[in-house]
Amino acid sequence: MKIYLIKALLNDAEKLTAVMKRTFDEEAKRWLSDQEDVVDYNIQPPGYASIEMTKYMIDELQYYKIMMDGELVGGIILTIAGNSYGRIDRIFVAPEHQGKGIGSEAIRLIEEKYNPIRIWDLETSSRQRNNHYFYEKMVYETVFQNEEEYSYRKETAKSLDKENQFETHELPDSEFYSMNLKESSFSNSNIEGTSFSNCNLSHSRFQNINLQNSFYADLNFSGSRFMLVNLGGVSFQDTTLEGRKVLFNRCDLEGTTITNSSLQNVDIKDCSMSGMKIDGISVEDLLDAYSKVNRKE
């Protein structure tokens, strides 16, 4: 039995999504069958059944196919932050191939491939007791746990590569002024309540970040991309689209309210407009009336 990893490509997205969905759905049946009203994002991660989410992860993260004797049997997805820190975002092995040592070999191969990494992090559901045993067998240690999830970490004996690498520093209420932090990396850190003002964050990347109840004002987002973002309850005020058009593609904007805004030259194509109204008038009724007029002509 030969197990090896291959970097995933966009044309692998459909097959990988199918294996991931089947795997996590099976886990949900096992651990959530008697808790139908429970949502556990460690068992069924956001977008786990979405081909578009898989494409995003292939494009933006380190996504590897787990192969066994030429057959696709699973996947492993990583976030590599800087030179020394890595996170296993997801690992999945098809249900019919579990119990064969595939997962442990995949992790061993990843750790070998990314040998400079000093610290690996991951999370799993508190309900998946088999995962706890599995990660502990792989020499990962529990660093946090609550009723919903366990956080694991594996540290190597490698020394820091650079003098400007900092780990496990307590710096609450710190102030940084006129700092050059270009190309810096922040990972697995608590920066809740942090304030950024008059800073250049161009070309930065924010992934797997909790930004609930944050405030953004007087910002330039031109040329930026927002992918797989939850905007529930977000409010946009006094915002302009000067210079470049904004594209909404495959977005769920159900229940959105737009008031006192300019929608000049807005182009809506191939969208569900059920229940949509403009000044209290049903768009469906307007389109129906328009079609009837055209048929008469």
C-alpha positions as CSV (number, residue, x, y, z in Angstrom):
1,M,0.0,0.0,0.0
2,K,1.7,3.2,-1.2
3,I,0.4,6.5,0.3
4,Y,1.6,9.8,-1.1
5,L,0.5,13.5,-1.6
6,I,-0.1,15.5,-4.7
7,K,-0.7,19.2,-4.9
8,A,-4.4,19.7,-5.7
9,L,-5.4,21.6,-8.9
10,L,-8.6,23.4,-9.7
11,N,-9.8,20.5,-11.9
12,D,-9.7,18.3,-8.8
13,A,-12.2,20.5,-7.0
14,E,-15.3,18.4,-7.8
15,K,-13.9,15.1,-6.8
16,L,-12.3,16.5,-3.6
17,T,-15.5,18.2,-2.6
18,A,-17.4,14.9,-3.0
19,V,-15.0,13.0,-0.8
20,M,-14.9,15.7,1.8
21,K,-18.7,15.9,1.9
22,R,-19.1,12.2,2.2
23,T,-16.5,12.0,5.0
24,F,-17.9,14.9,7.1
25,D,-21.5,13.8,6.6
26,E,-20.5,10.4,7.9
27,E,-18.9,12.0,10.9
28,A,-22.1,14.0,11.6
29,K,-24.1,10.8,11.5
30,R,-21.8,9.3,14.0
31,W,-21.4,12.1,16.5
32,L,-24.5,14.3,15.9
33,S,-27.2,11.7,15.2
34,D,-28.8,12.3,18.6
35,Q,-28.3,16.1,18.5
36,E,-30.1,17.2,15.4
37,D,-30.4,20.8,16.5
38,V,-26.6,21.2,17.1
39,V,-24.3,22.9,14.5
40,D,-20.7,21.8,15.0
41,Y,-18.3,23.5,12.5
42,N,-15.5,21.2,13.4
43,I,-17.4,18.2,12.3
44,Q,-19.0,19.9,9.2
45,P,-16.8,22.9,8.4
46,P,-18.3,26.0,6.6
47,G,-18.5,25.3,2.9
48,Y,-17.4,21.7,3.2
49,A,-19.9,20.7,0.5
50,S,-19.2,23.7,-1.8
51,I,-17.1,23.2,-4.9
52,E,-16.4,27.0,-4.9
53,M,-15.0,26.8,-1.4
54,T,-12.7,23.9,-2.5
55,K,-11.5,26.0,-5.4
56,Y,-10.8,28.9,-3.1
57,M,-8.7,26.6,-0.8
58,I,-6.8,25.2,-3.7
59,D,-6.0,28.7,-5.0
60,E,-5.2,30.4,-1.7
61,L,-4.1,27.7,0.7
62,Q,-1.8,24.6,0.6
63,Y,-4.2,21.8,-0.5
64,Y,-2.9,18.3,-1.1
65,K,-4.7,15.2,-2.4
66,I,-4.0,12.1,-0.3
67,M,-3.4,9.2,-2.8
68,M,-3.3,5.5,-2.1
69,D,-2.0,3.3,-4.9
70,G,-3.1,5.8,-7.5
71,E,-6.6,6.4,-6.0
72,L,-7.8,9.6,-4.4
73,V,-8.7,8.8,-0.8
74,G,-8.7,12.1,0.9
75,G,-7.2,15.6,1.3
76,I,-5.2,17.7,3.7
77,I,-5.4,21.5,3.8
78,L,-2.8,23.8,5.4
79,T,-2.2,27.4,6.2
80,I,1.5,28.2,6.3
81,A,2.2,31.5,8.2
82,G,5.7,32.9,7.9
83,N,8.7,30.5,8.0
84,S,8.0,28.6,11.2
85,Y,4.3,28.2,11.8
86,G,1.7,25.9,10.2
87,R,-1.9,25.0,10.7
88,I,-3.7,21.9,9.6
89,D,-7.1,23.4,8.6
90,R,-8.7,20.2,7.5
91,I,-7.8,16.6,6.9
92,F,-10.2,14.0,5.7
93,V,-10.0,10.4,4.6
94,A,-12.9,8.7,2.8
95,P,-14.9,6.5,5.3
96,E,-14.2,3.2,3.5
97,H,-10.4,3.9,3.8
98,Q,-10.3,4.9,7.4
99,G,-8.4,2.7,9.9
100,K,-5.6,2.0,7.5
101,G,-3.1,4.5,8.8
102,I,-3.7,6.9,5.9
103,G,-4.3,9.9,8.0
104,S,-1.2,9.5,10.2
105,E,1.0,8.9,7.1
106,A,-0.4,12.0,5.4
107,I,0.5,14.1,8.5
108,R,3.9,12.5,8.6
109,L,4.5,13.4,5.0
110,I,3.3,17.0,5.5
111,E,5.6,17.4,8.5
112,E,8.5,16.0,6.4
113,K,7.7,18.3,3.4
114,Y,7.5,21.4,5.6
115,N,10.4,20.5,7.7
116,P,11.3,24.1,8.8
117,I,7.9,24.5,10.5
118,R,8.4,24.6,14.3
119,I,4.8,24.7,15.5
120,W,1.8,23.0,14.0
121,D,-1.8,23.9,15.2
122,L,-5.2,22.3,14.6
123,E,-8.6,22.1,16.1
124,T,-11.2,19.2,16.3
125,S,-14.6,18.8,17.8
126,S,-14.8,17.9,21.5
127,R,-17.4,15.2,20.4
128,Q,-14.9,13.4,18.1
129,R,-13.2,11.3,20.7
130,N,-11.5,9.2,18.1
131,N,-9.7,12.3,16.8
132,H,-8.4,13.1,20.3
133,Y,-6.7,9.7,20.4
134,F,-5.4,10.1,16.9
135,Y,-3.8,13.5,17.4
136,E,-2.3,12.5,20.7
137,K,-0.8,9.4,19.0
138,M,0.8,11.9,16.5
139,V,2.4,13.7,19.5
140,Y,0.1,16.7,19.4
141,E,-0.7,18.1,22.8
142,T,-4.0,19.7,24.0
143,V,-3.5,23.5,24.6
144,F,-7.2,24.4,24.9
145,Q,-10.5,22.7,25.4
146,N,-14.1,23.5,26.1
147,E,-17.5,21.9,25.5
148,E,-17.3,22.5,21.7
149,E,-13.7,22.0,20.6
150,Y,-10.1,20.9,21.4
151,S,-7.1,22.8,20.2
152,Y,-3.9,20.8,19.6
153,R,-0.3,21.9,19.1
154,K,2.9,20.1,18.1
155,E,6.2,21.8,18.8
156,T,9.6,20.7,17.5
157,A,13.0,21.3,19.1
158,K,14.1,23.5,16.2
159,S,15.4,26.9,17.2
160,L,14.0,30.2,15.9
161,D,15.5,31.1,12.5
162,K,15.4,34.9,13.0
163,E,16.0,37.3,15.8
164,N,12.7,39.0,14.9
165,Q,10.5,36.0,15.6
166,F,8.4,36.2,18.7
167,E,6.5,33.4,20.4
168,T,4.1,33.3,23.3
169,H,4.7,37.0,24.3
170,E,2.3,38.8,26.6
171,L,1.9,42.3,25.1
172,P,-1.6,43.5,26.1
173,D,-2.3,47.3,25.8
174,S,0.9,47.8,23.8
175,E,1.4,50.8,21.5
176,F,3.4,50.7,18.2
177,Y,4.2,53.9,16.5
178,S,6.0,54.5,13.2
179,M,6.8,50.7,12.9
180,N,8.0,48.9,9.8
181,L,6.3,45.6,9.9
182,K,6.3,44.9,6.2
183,E,5.9,41.2,5.2
184,S,5.2,40.3,8.9
185,S,3.1,37.3,9.8
186,F,0.6,37.0,12.7
187,S,-0.9,33.6,13.5
188,N,-2.7,31.9,16.3
189,S,-2.7,35.3,18.2
190,N,-5.3,37.2,20.2
191,I,-5.5,40.8,18.9
192,E,-9.0,41.4,20.0
193,G,-9.8,45.1,20.4
194,T,-6.7,46.2,18.4
195,S,-6.8,49.6,16.8
196,F,-5.1,50.3,13.4
197,S,-5.0,53.9,12.2
198,N,-3.0,55.6,9.5
199,C,-1.4,52.3,8.5
200,N,-0.5,50.8,5.1
201,L,-2.0,47.3,4.9
202,S,-2.0,47.1,1.1
203,H,-1.4,43.6,-0.3
204,S,-2.2,42.1,3.1
205,R,-4.0,38.8,3.5
206,F,-6.7,38.0,6.2
207,Q,-7.8,34.4,6.3
208,N,-9.6,32.4,8.9
209,I,-10.1,35.6,11.0
210,N,-12.9,36.5,13.5
211,L,-13.9,40.1,12.8
212,Q,-17.2,40.1,14.5
213,N,-18.5,43.5,15.7
214,S,-15.5,45.4,14.2
215,F,-15.6,48.9,12.9
216,Y,-14.2,50.1,9.5
217,A,-14.2,53.7,8.4
218,D,-12.3,55.9,6.0
219,L,-10.7,53.0,4.2
220,N,-9.5,52.3,0.7
221,F,-10.5,48.8,-0.4
222,S,-10.0,49.4,-4.1
223,G,-8.8,46.3,-6.0
224,S,-9.4,44.0,-3.0
225,R,-11.2,40.7,-3.1
226,F,-13.6,39.3,-0.6
227,M,-14.3,35.6,-0.8
228,L,-16.4,33.3,1.3
229,V,-17.2,36.1,3.7
230,N,-20.2,36.1,6.1
231,L,-21.7,39.6,6.1
232,G,-24.7,38.8,8.2
233,G,-25.8,42.0,10.0
234,V,-23.2,44.2,8.4
235,S,-24.1,47.9,7.7
236,F,-22.5,50.0,4.8
237,Q,-22.9,53.7,5.1
238,D,-21.6,56.6,3.0
239,T,-19.6,54.2,0.9
240,T,-18.6,54.9,-2.7
241,L,-17.4,52.7,-5.6
242,E,-15.4,55.4,-7.3
243,G,-13.2,54.4,-10.2
244,R,-13.9,50.7,-10.4
245,K,-17.0,48.6,-10.6
246,V,-17.9,46.1,-7.8
247,L,-18.7,42.5,-8.8
248,F,-21.0,40.3,-6.8
249,N,-20.8,36.7,-8.0
250,R,-22.5,33.7,-6.4
251,C,-23.4,35.8,-3.3
252,D,-26.4,35.3,-1.1
253,L,-27.9,38.7,-0.4
254,E,-31.3,37.5,0.8
255,G,-33.0,40.0,3.0
256,T,-30.7,42.9,2.1
257,T,-32.1,46.4,2.4
258,I,-30.7,49.2,0.2
259,T,-31.9,52.8,1.0
260,N,-31.1,56.3,-0.2
261,S,-28.4,54.9,-2.5
262,S,-27.4,55.3,-6.1
263,L,-27.9,52.2,-8.2
264,Q,-27.2,53.9,-11.5
265,N,-26.0,51.5,-14.3
266,V,-26.3,48.4,-11.9
267,D,-26.5,45.2,-14.0
268,I,-28.3,42.2,-12.5
269,K,-28.0,38.9,-14.4
270,D,-29.1,35.3,-13.7
271,C,-30.2,36.1,-10.1
272,S,-33.1,34.8,-8.0
273,M,-35.3,37.9,-7.3
274,S,-38.2,36.2,-5.5
275,G,-39.7,38.7,-3.1
276,M,-37.5,41.5,-4.2
277,K,-39.2,44.9,-4.1
278,I,-38.3,48.4,-5.3
279,D,-40.2,51.1,-3.4
280,G,-42.7,48.5,-2.4
281,I,-43.3,47.3,-6.0
282,S,-42.6,43.6,-6.7
283,V,-39.8,43.2,-9.2
284,E,-41.4,39.9,-10.3
285,D,-44.6,41.7,-11.1
286,L,-42.7,44.4,-13.0
287,L,-40.9,41.8,-15.1
288,D,-44.1,39.9,-15.7
289,A,-45.8,43.1,-16.9
290,Y,-42.8,43.9,-19.1
291,S,-43.0,40.4,-20.7
292,K,-46.7,40.8,-21.4
293,V,-46.2,44.2,-23.1
294,N,-43.4,42.7,-25.2
295,R,-45.6,39.7,-26.2
296,K,-48.4,42.1,-27.4
297,E,-45.9,44.1,-29.5
